[in-house]
Amino acid sequence: MVSLTAIVPATNDPPTLTICTDAIQFAEDGPEQLIVVRDADRSGPAAARNAGARDASGDVLVFVDADIEVHPDAFSRIRHAFSADPDLVALFGSYDDSPEAQGLVSVFRNLLHHHVHQSAAGPATTFWAGIGAVRRTAFEGVGGFDQVRFAVPSVEDIELGMRLTATGARIVLDPAVQGKHLKRWTLGQMVRTDLFRRGIPWVELLLESRNRSSALNLGWRQRLSTLAVLVGFGGIAARRARVATASVGALVILNHSFYALIARRRGGREAVVGVGLHSLHYLTAAASVPAAVLRHGLRRIGKR
């Protein structure tokens, strides 16, 4: 059986840290080693994870964010997966469908993440460091997280997954490996994160790698949903009620399983609110594309 080292980047000394580490320590078949990296100089989670990896002794590094309470069986599932499959290089899981924070935005955001990961089980070309495991030799082989480029929480885990994939590494999304997300989201945080921490950096990565991956948030359903939202807002601006209504209908049809999840967990009213928040999410994603293209172009010009 492989040995595990759990690494928790504790940036800004989060109040959820004790809950996180207790869940790891009391997990079934838990890790042989637990490393908590207190980011005193605030160099970011990428640097903190790399620092933890340098002190790790386990065959497999298991990264857990400090605002996640892993399920009791998470580590046993990870250990079994890597022990049973020598060709498996990396694995990541999912938030569960019962987030700690019960605000509208928090529930929407966490259930959206849960739904996306639950719907994309199997081979992956990306990585998620919320609950993500990677063989130490492979991690070291690609140089770990890019802590120079990603000094703040961003898409450093996705970028790591892309570099691993480029080496031919086999990555799997196992939706049964779950944890409860303890973070509280505000509307402003959601928009800023979607635009500056996720959307723009992610599109830049795709432009640099010329990757047209349809994994996770880049599938055809998400692309059509973004188009529906843009047409809908265009209809509102042009005072074309039928166009706007048809666009909302298309959005609901494309994402009916997600809205049904919200309805089951929180009721019909919050499902309706979820449609609005989802529209904002897609609108922000659309706005990130021209911003990323512009920034990418300026960087290329600057390098000449």
Backbone torsions as a table, in degrees:
resi	resn	phi	psi	omega
1	MET	NA	142.3	179.5
2	VAL	-73.7	154.9	175.1
3	SER	-98.1	149.9	-174.8
4	LEU	-120.0	141.6	169.4
5	THR	-121.5	121.1	176.4
6	ALA	-90.3	133.9	-179.0
7	ILE	-124.6	122.5	-178.8
8	VAL	-117.8	113.0	175.4
9	PRO	-80.5	111.0	-175.5
10	ALA	-99.5	69.5	179.0
11	THR	-75.2	137.4	178.7
12	ASN	62.3	21.1	175.8
13	ASP	46.9	64.9	-174.2
14	PRO	-64.1	144.1	-179.8
15	PRO	-67.5	-15.1	-179.2
16	THR	-88.3	0.2	-172.4
17	LEU	-59.6	-43.5	-178.4
18	THR	-63.1	-41.6	177.9
19	ILE	-60.7	-42.8	-179.5
20	CYS	-62.1	-51.2	-175.7
21	THR	-70.6	-34.0	176.6
22	ASP	-62.1	-42.3	179.8
23	ALA	-62.4	-37.6	178.8
24	ILE	-68.9	-44.8	-176.2
25	GLN	-67.2	-30.6	-177.9
26	PHE	-100.9	9.4	-179.8
27	ALA	-69.3	152.9	175.7
28	GLU	-65.9	131.1	178.7
29	ASP	51.1	47.9	-174.8
30	GLY	-67.8	178.2	-175.0
31	PRO	-70.2	151.4	176.0
32	GLU	-71.2	-23.1	-175.6
33	GLN	-141.2	136.4	175.6
34	LEU	-123.2	121.9	179.5
35	ILE	-117.9	120.4	174.8
36	VAL	-106.9	121.6	-178.2
37	VAL	-104.2	108.8	177.5
38	ARG	-85.4	113.9	-172.9
39	ASP	-81.4	76.7	-174.5
40	ALA	-64.6	-37.7	-178.6
41	ASP	-90.9	6.1	175.9
42	ARG	53.3	48.8	179.3
43	SER	-87.9	-0.5	174.2
44	GLY	102.8	160.3	-177.4
45	PRO	-65.8	-30.2	178.5
46	ALA	-62.1	-47.0	178.5
47	ALA	-65.6	-38.6	179.8
48	ALA	-64.6	-42.4	178.4
49	ARG	-64.8	-40.8	178.0
50	ASN	-62.7	-40.2	178.9
51	ALA	-62.8	-41.7	177.6
52	GLY	-64.4	-39.6	-179.3
53	ALA	-63.9	-33.7	179.9
54	ARG	-65.5	-27.7	-179.7
55	ASP	-97.0	1.6	-174.7
56	ALA	-78.5	147.4	177.2
57	SER	-116.2	-9.8	-176.7
58	GLY	-73.9	156.9	175.0
59	ASP	-67.8	-33.2	-177.3
60	VAL	-123.1	131.0	176.1
61	LEU	-92.2	126.8	178.8
62	VAL	-114.4	108.6	180.0
63	PHE	-88.2	130.8	178.6
64	VAL	-132.5	123.6	176.7
65	ASP	-66.6	149.7	-174.3
66	ALA	-71.2	-9.0	178.2
67	ASP	-107.1	26.4	178.4
68	ILE	-123.7	133.8	174.1
69	GLU	-105.0	102.3	-175.0
70	VAL	-65.8	148.2	174.3
71	HIS	-67.8	153.0	-176.8
72	PRO	-55.7	-30.8	-176.1
73	ASP	-96.2	6.0	-174.6
74	ALA	-60.7	-46.7	-176.4
75	PHE	-73.0	-34.4	177.5
76	SER	-65.1	-37.2	177.1
77	ARG	-66.1	-42.3	179.9
78	ILE	-64.5	-46.0	-179.4
79	ARG	-61.1	-43.8	-179.1
80	HIS	-63.9	-41.7	-177.5
81	ALA	-61.8	-46.0	-177.9
82	PHE	-73.9	-33.5	179.1
83	SER	-70.7	-35.3	-176.9
84	ALA	-80.5	-20.9	-174.9
85	ASP	-131.8	94.9	-179.4
86	PRO	-61.8	-20.7	-179.0
87	ASP	-86.1	-8.6	179.2
88	LEU	-74.0	123.9	-177.6
89	VAL	-99.9	-39.4	-178.0
90	ALA	-148.1	155.2	-177.7
91	LEU	-150.4	142.2	173.4
92	PHE	-141.8	161.2	-172.8
93	GLY	-116.1	-133.2	-168.5
94	SER	-158.1	154.1	164.8
95	TYR	-67.5	154.3	172.7
96	ASP	-83.8	-177.2	-176.2
97	ASP	-100.3	21.2	179.3
98	SER	-131.1	68.7	-177.9
99	PRO	-62.5	150.7	-178.7
100	GLU	-66.1	-50.2	-179.3
101	ALA	-73.3	135.3	-173.7
102	GLN	-109.4	10.3	175.5
103	GLY	-67.8	159.1	-176.7
104	LEU	-57.1	-48.5	-177.2
105	VAL	-68.2	-41.3	-179.8
106	SER	-61.9	-45.7	180.0
107	VAL	-64.0	-46.0	179.2
108	PHE	-58.2	-50.1	-174.4
109	ARG	-62.6	-44.5	-177.4
110	ASN	-71.8	-38.6	177.3
111	LEU	-68.3	-32.2	176.7
112	LEU	-63.4	-46.6	178.3
113	HIS	-61.0	-45.1	178.9
114	HIS	-58.1	-47.5	-176.6
115	HIS	-63.8	-44.1	-178.8
116	VAL	-61.3	-45.4	-178.2
117	HIS	-72.4	-36.0	178.5
118	GLN	-67.2	-26.3	-177.4
119	SER	-88.8	-4.3	-173.6
120	ALA	-122.5	30.9	-178.0
121	ALA	-60.3	145.3	175.8
122	GLY	115.4	-156.9	-177.8
123	PRO	-57.6	141.0	-178.5
124	ALA	-136.1	158.3	176.1
125	THR	-116.0	13.9	-178.3
126	THR	-131.6	-173.6	-179.5
127	PHE	-149.3	153.1	177.1
128	TRP	-133.2	125.4	-175.1
129	ALA	-93.4	4.5	175.6
130	GLY	-62.0	-52.3	167.0
131	ILE	-137.7	88.9	-175.6
132	GLY	-136.0	137.7	-177.5
133	ALA	-122.9	143.0	-180.0
134	VAL	-147.9	142.5	177.0
135	ARG	-62.4	135.5	-174.4
136	ARG	-60.5	-39.7	-179.4
137	THR	-62.9	-39.7	179.1
138	ALA	-69.4	-40.9	178.7
139	PHE	-60.1	-47.4	179.3
140	GLU	-67.4	-33.1	-178.3
141	GLY	-63.4	-30.6	179.2
142	VAL	-100.7	3.8	176.1
143	GLY	87.8	12.1	177.7
144	GLY	71.0	-161.1	178.8
145	PHE	-72.6	148.3	177.4
146	ASP	-82.8	88.7	-175.2
147	GLN	-78.1	-15.3	177.4
148	VAL	-76.5	-47.1	-179.4
149	ARG	-72.5	-36.3	-174.7
150	PHE	-114.1	81.6	179.7
151	ALA	-84.0	-10.9	176.2
152	VAL	-126.7	161.4	179.2
153	PRO	-57.7	125.8	-176.8
154	SER	-153.6	-126.6	-178.7
155	VAL	-110.8	32.2	-178.9
156	GLU	-61.9	-30.3	178.3
157	ASP	-74.5	-38.8	176.7
158	ILE	-62.7	-43.1	-179.9
159	GLU	-63.9	-38.4	175.5
160	LEU	-61.8	-43.9	178.9
161	GLY	-60.9	-37.0	178.9
162	MET	-66.6	-39.2	178.5
163	ARG	-69.7	-38.0	176.1
164	LEU	-62.9	-44.6	179.6
165	THR	-60.9	-36.9	-179.9
166	ALA	-63.5	-22.6	177.8
167	THR	-87.8	-1.8	-177.6
168	GLY	91.0	10.5	-177.6
169	ALA	-66.2	145.6	177.6
170	ARG	-95.8	119.1	179.9
171	ILE	-117.6	139.8	-178.3
172	VAL	-130.2	137.3	170.1
173	LEU	-94.9	115.5	178.2
174	ASP	-109.1	100.8	-175.7
175	PRO	-67.6	-10.4	178.1
176	ALA	-79.1	-16.7	175.5
177	VAL	-85.1	104.1	-170.2
178	GLN	-129.0	162.8	174.2
179	GLY	-152.3	156.4	178.5
180	LYS	-87.9	128.5	178.1
181	HIS	-84.7	130.1	-174.5
182	LEU	-102.8	0.7	-174.5
183	LYS	-77.6	143.6	172.6
184	ARG	-100.7	128.6	-179.6
185	TRP	-105.2	143.5	167.5
186	THR	-110.2	164.7	-179.6
187	LEU	-62.3	-42.4	179.0
188	GLY	-61.8	-42.3	177.7
189	GLN	-60.7	-41.5	-178.4
190	MET	-62.2	-46.8	-178.2
191	VAL	-65.9	-45.9	-179.5
192	ARG	-62.6	-41.4	179.6
193	THR	-65.9	-46.7	-179.1
194	ASP	-60.9	-34.5	-176.1
195	LEU	-87.9	-56.6	-170.1
196	PHE	-91.6	-30.4	-176.7
197	ARG	-97.1	-21.3	-176.7
198	ARG	-121.1	-62.3	-170.9
199	GLY	-58.7	-60.2	-176.9
200	ILE	-61.3	-49.9	179.0
201	PRO	-61.1	-36.7	-178.9
202	TRP	-66.3	-46.1	178.8
203	VAL	-62.3	-38.0	177.3
204	GLU	-61.2	-40.8	177.0
205	LEU	-60.4	-42.7	-179.6
206	LEU	-66.1	-37.6	178.1
207	LEU	-66.4	-40.3	-179.3
208	GLU	-67.3	-39.7	-175.9
209	SER	-93.2	-8.3	-174.1
210	ARG	55.2	35.4	-177.6
211	ASN	-88.3	126.1	178.5
212	ARG	-108.7	36.1	-175.4
213	SER	-59.1	143.8	176.2
214	SER	-106.2	16.2	-176.6
215	ALA	-70.8	147.9	174.4
216	LEU	49.6	-115.2	-171.0
217	ASN	-79.1	6.9	-176.5
218	LEU	-113.9	21.1	-179.0
219	GLY	-78.6	172.4	-178.2
220	TRP	-62.1	-35.1	-179.2
221	ARG	-63.6	-41.6	179.2
222	GLN	-67.8	-37.1	179.8
223	ARG	-67.7	-42.7	177.4
224	LEU	-66.7	-35.6	178.3
225	SER	-64.6	-41.3	177.2
226	THR	-61.7	-42.5	177.9
227	LEU	-62.5	-42.3	179.7
228	ALA	-61.3	-41.6	179.8
229	VAL	-65.6	-43.5	179.4
230	LEU	-62.9	-42.8	177.5
231	VAL	-64.3	-39.1	179.5
232	GLY	-62.6	-45.8	178.3
233	PHE	-67.3	-32.8	174.7
234	GLY	-64.7	-39.7	177.1
235	GLY	-63.7	-39.3	177.5
236	ILE	-64.4	-45.1	-179.4
237	ALA	-62.4	-35.6	-178.9
238	ALA	-89.9	3.0	-178.7
239	ARG	58.4	41.2	176.9
240	ARG	-106.5	90.5	-173.7
241	ALA	-61.3	-38.5	-178.0
242	ARG	-65.7	-39.5	178.9
243	VAL	-64.5	-45.8	-179.9
244	ALA	-63.1	-43.1	-179.7
245	THR	-64.8	-42.8	179.0
246	ALA	-63.5	-36.2	179.8
247	SER	-67.2	-41.3	176.4
248	VAL	-62.5	-42.4	178.1
249	GLY	-60.2	-41.8	178.7
250	ALA	-64.0	-40.7	179.2
251	LEU	-62.1	-43.2	-179.9
252	VAL	-65.2	-42.5	179.6
253	ILE	-63.5	-44.4	-178.0
254	LEU	-64.9	-30.3	-174.2
255	ASN	-120.5	27.8	-173.6
256	HIS	-60.0	-35.0	-178.1
257	SER	-68.2	-34.5	177.5
258	PHE	-69.3	-45.2	179.8
259	TYR	-66.5	-31.9	175.5
260	ALA	-65.6	-36.5	176.5
261	LEU	-62.6	-45.4	177.9
262	ILE	-61.0	-43.1	-179.5
263	ALA	-62.1	-40.7	179.2
264	ARG	-66.0	-38.3	-175.5
265	ARG	-84.2	-33.9	-170.3
266	ARG	-131.2	-9.6	179.6
267	GLY	104.3	166.4	-175.2
268	GLY	-63.8	-38.8	-178.7
269	ARG	-60.4	-44.4	-178.7
270	GLU	-72.0	-24.8	174.1
271	ALA	-65.6	-38.7	177.5
272	VAL	-65.1	-44.1	175.8
273	VAL	-60.3	-37.3	178.9
274	GLY	-60.3	-35.4	177.1
275	VAL	-61.8	-42.4	178.6
276	GLY	-65.2	-45.3	179.0
277	LEU	-65.4	-36.1	178.4
278	HIS	-66.0	-38.5	177.3
279	SER	-61.5	-42.8	177.8
280	LEU	-63.7	-39.8	177.8
281	HIS	-59.4	-45.9	179.9
282	TYR	-70.3	-35.5	178.5
283	LEU	-64.1	-41.2	177.5
284	THR	-64.7	-40.3	177.9
285	ALA	-61.1	-41.3	179.2
286	ALA	-64.9	-39.4	-180.0
287	ALA	-66.0	-26.8	-178.1
288	SER	-70.8	-23.3	-175.8
289	VAL	-66.9	-57.1	179.5
290	PRO	-63.2	-33.5	178.3
291	ALA	-63.8	-42.2	179.8
292	ALA	-68.9	-40.8	179.1
293	VAL	-61.8	-42.5	179.0
294	LEU	-63.3	-47.6	-178.3
295	ARG	-65.3	-39.7	178.3
296	HIS	-63.1	-42.6	179.3
297	GLY	-64.7	-41.9	179.3
298	LEU	-64.0	-37.0	178.6
299	ARG	-67.0	-39.1	179.0
300	ARG	-65.7	-39.2	177.8
301	ILE	-65.0	-40.3	-179.1
302	GLY	-65.2	-24.4	-178.9
303	LYS	-84.7	-11.0	-178.4
304	ARG	-76.3	NA	NA
